[in-house]
Every structure is written in C-alpha cells, then in structure tokens.
Amino acid sequence: MGKEKTHINIVVIGHVDSGKSTTTGHLIYKCGGIDKRTIEKFEKEAAEVRRSLVTLLILYML
C-alpha cells in the first residue's frame, strides 16, 4: 500500500482577538504544512507593510 495523505477539516471558533489565526498558523507550521522559507517571506512582507504605514503616518502628521 502506498503512503496516502489524510486530509482533515478543522473549525476554529473563538472571540475576536482570541488568537484563532495565530494558533491555526502555528499548528499548520508545526505539522509541516508551511516551510520555513515561506514563513520568512511572510515576515519580510509584513515588515515592508509596517514601514509603509509608518511613512504614511509621518506624512499625515506633517
């Protein structure tokens, strides 16, 4: 018998800002669903967005 991947559906329910996305993201990462390179790419993109927002805020305050 060949190695088969099992797919599961998970529902995460919780209040606003209770960490649903963070918990789910960590679970997927720890289970090997996202590789380290992809995480690094997301972190780089997030840093670029933060820099852009800070620049816009500074320009708005001038």
C-alpha positions in Angstrom: 0.0 0.0 0.0 1.3 3.5 -0.9 1.6 6.3 1.5 -1.6 8.4 1.4 -2.1 11.9 2.8 -5.1 12.2 5.1 -7.0 15.5 4.7 -8.9 16.8 7.7 -11.2 19.8 8.1 -10.8 21.9 11.3 -13.1 24.6 12.5 -11.7 27.1 14.9 -14.2 29.2 16.9 -13.5 32.0 19.3 -14.0 35.6 20.3 -12.4 38.5 18.3 -8.7 38.8 19.0 -8.5 35.4 20.9 -5.7 34.1 18.7 -7.6 31.9 16.3 -5.4 32.7 13.3 -2.2 32.6 15.2 -3.0 29.2 16.8 -4.0 27.8 13.4 -0.9 29.2 11.7 1.4 27.7 14.3 -0.5 24.3 14.1 -0.1 24.2 10.3 3.6 25.2 10.6 4.4 22.7 13.3 2.7 19.9 11.2 4.9 20.7 8.2 2.2 22.4 6.1 4.3 25.6 5.6 8.1 25.6 5.2 10.5 28.0 6.9 11.2 29.8 3.6 7.5 30.7 3.2 7.4 32.0 6.8 10.4 34.2 6.2 8.8 35.6 3.0 5.6 36.5 5.0 7.7 38.1 7.8 9.6 40.2 5.2 6.3 41.3 3.5 4.9 42.2 6.9 7.9 44.3 7.8 7.6 46.2 4.4 3.9 46.9 5.1 4.8 48.2 8.6 7.5 50.5 7.1 5.0 51.9 4.6 2.4 52.5 7.2 4.8 54.4 9.4 5.9 56.5 6.4 2.2 57.3 5.7 1.6 58.2 9.3 4.6 60.6 9.4 3.5 62.3 6.2 0.0 62.6 7.5 1.2 64.2 10.7 3.3 66.8 8.8 
